[in-house]
Amino acid sequence: MNGALKAAWGLTVFVVLVGIVGWALSGEAFFAVFLVLGLVTAVGAWLTGRSTTPKGDPRP
């Protein structure tokens, strides 16, 4: 896992936590947007992580 992918997962966790805490403390449904953005970021990070090739010689 490279630095950019770690940053993407960190951003995902941060945005989801802000959404959960904000929604719980204020009761405003606006914070659901943070949850959706966090899920979109997680999907992007997951797809990016899957597209990287394994280290080593790719030949059999």
C-alpha distance (Angstrom), angle and dihedral (degrees) to the residues before:
residue distance angle dihedral
M1 . . .
N2 3.78 . .
G3 3.80 128.8 .
A4 3.79 95.7 -97.1
L5 3.79 91.8 53.0
K6 3.81 91.2 48.4
A7 3.80 88.8 51.1
A8 3.81 90.8 50.9
W9 3.79 91.7 52.8
G10 3.79 90.7 45.7
L11 3.79 90.6 51.5
T12 3.79 89.6 48.7
V13 3.78 92.8 53.9
F14 3.80 92.3 45.2
V15 3.81 94.9 50.0
V16 3.81 93.6 46.0
L17 3.81 91.9 48.4
V18 3.82 91.5 49.0
G19 3.80 88.7 50.9
I20 3.80 94.3 49.1
V21 3.81 95.6 44.1
G22 3.80 93.6 42.6
W23 3.78 93.2 48.9
A24 3.80 92.9 45.3
L25 3.80 95.3 47.9
S26 3.80 100.2 39.6
G27 3.80 103.0 26.3
E28 3.81 89.4 -138.8
A29 3.79 113.5 144.3
F30 3.82 88.0 -147.6
F31 3.79 88.3 86.1
A32 3.81 89.3 67.4
V33 3.81 84.4 78.5
F34 3.80 88.0 66.0
L35 3.79 90.4 53.3
V36 3.81 91.7 50.9
L37 3.81 91.8 47.4
G38 3.79 89.6 48.9
L39 3.79 91.1 52.3
V40 3.80 91.5 48.6
T41 3.80 90.0 50.0
A42 3.82 90.4 48.7
V43 3.80 91.8 52.1
G44 3.79 90.2 49.8
A45 3.80 92.4 49.0
W46 3.79 91.7 47.1
L47 3.81 93.1 49.6
T48 3.80 91.2 45.9
G49 3.79 91.4 50.7
R50 3.79 91.3 50.9
S51 3.80 92.6 51.4
T52 3.79 94.7 60.5
T53 3.77 116.6 99.3
P54 3.79 120.3 -122.8
K55 3.78 117.8 -103.3
G56 3.74 118.5 -101.4
D57 3.77 134.6 40.6
P58 3.84 111.0 -23.9
R59 3.82 91.3 -156.6
P60 3.82 117.7 98.1
